[in-house]
Amino acid sequence: MAETKEAPAKDDGPKLAGLVHSGDEQTEAIAITDFIFQANDISNAYLVTTSEGDVMINTGFMDNAERTKRLLAPHRTGPLAFIVLTQSHADHYGAVPDFVEEGTQVIGGPGFNEALDDMMRLQPFFGPRSGKLWGSTLKRGGTPKPPPDVKPDILVDRKLTLDLGGRTFEIISTPEGETVDALTVWMPKEKVAFTGNVFGPVWLSMPFLNTLRGDKPRLVRNFLKSLETIRDLGAEIVVTGHGDAIVGKHRIKADLDKMHAAVSYVRDYTLEGMNAGKDVHTLMREFAWPEGLEIGEFHGKASWAVKSIWREYAGWLHYEDGTTALYGVPRSSVNADLAELAGGADKLAERAQAKLDASKPLEAIHLIDIALGAEPGNVPALKVRKAANEALLKDCGGKNLSETMWLRSEIAECEKLLGEGG
């Protein structure tokens, strides 16, 4: 059993942007125990030592492979027997080619190859979206390294047990925290669970069931099942994909109980609202946490989860959108008509400014979307759009990184267009 010390729960989770860059100044690996070592990265890499060789759980991002390898090298005790990839995102597998040795076996979860192939096939679609959200945070430069072509030697179905050097590793399928192929690595003797990003980048926070970048939707029912699987392990240390390890059996159990209750509440709230005849936007707008149940919203948000859960249970068609939702002619196709009827884009910008002055920035943006749809370079409309996004950024408080990055990118786009337009 690993030596553990009960740790108090923290009220505020660390900011996700700080976690992403936490390895930049790291000069030595963090010793979680005397046999587990952590190298911080966009998603962390972990080295587990045994008397017969080493195991790595994730390898970090390709951009930082040299640093990660250097940090872990002093703690290597033998050949690298296995690399376990907890999911098919490049920040988990990017440095695999730098670590693989003769005899190393790479392990991925169920559907790893298909999930990775889908992501790579859609890079022309996902790439610009990721750049909009993460470009200013990651700062990868103009010629970033491409992700490597990784094909695991072993694909886990539901569970795989490995014994190496007196340690047992149970590799368990726990899908849909971030990917359908997600794995948890459980060390039953030591009571240590490596959960990757099953619980997202920040512990005790709302899962992101459908990211702003886009991805296959993560189903809330499968997330809750994975949470239950991990909770039932009775871990004394949980090592996630980011930040410090979570230490203390009682704290871990209490946190997972709260997370389960919170996510279940969001699901039940959504389904009950659907039965009551409420539309999805009303449910998003009216959502509020009951006292004592709120969890962090640093990457995902409860109101966004409402929208994802609605789609999981009811599909893509919202009846309030009406007949036009069935066809390939969007509402924006009549922007020019609406602008003409309103007296032009300038008039719409004036009304949008009035909405903004009345502390209604979202209504202002609706109007601005029509104005810019009719006249993309309209300066008054761009100025209101910038100001409305600035108001939203101020109101959100910067707690949710996804929301913050989106709003900042919108503001930057307006500044660029205004600069080009004189």
Secondary structure, DSSP 8 states (H G I E B T S, - for coil): ----------SS---HHHHHTTTTT--S-EESSSSEEEE-SSS-EEEEEETTEEEEE----GGGHHHHHHHHGGG--S-EEEEE-SSSSHHHHTTHHHH--TT-EEEE-TTHHHHHHHHHHTHHHHHHHHHHHHHHHH---SS---------SEE-SSEEEEEETTEEEEEEE-TTSS-TT-EEEEETTTTEEEEETTT-SSSSB---SS-SS--S---HHHHHHHHHHHHTT--SEEEESSSS-EE-HHHHHHHHHHHHHHHHHHHHHHHHHHHTT--HHHHHHH----TTT--B-SSS-HHHHHHHHHHHHH-S--GGG-GGGGSS--GGGGHHHHHHHHTSHHHHHHHHHHHHHTT-HHHHHHHHHHHHHH-TT-HHHHHHHHHHHHHHHHHHTT--HHHHHHHHHHHHHHHHHHHHT-
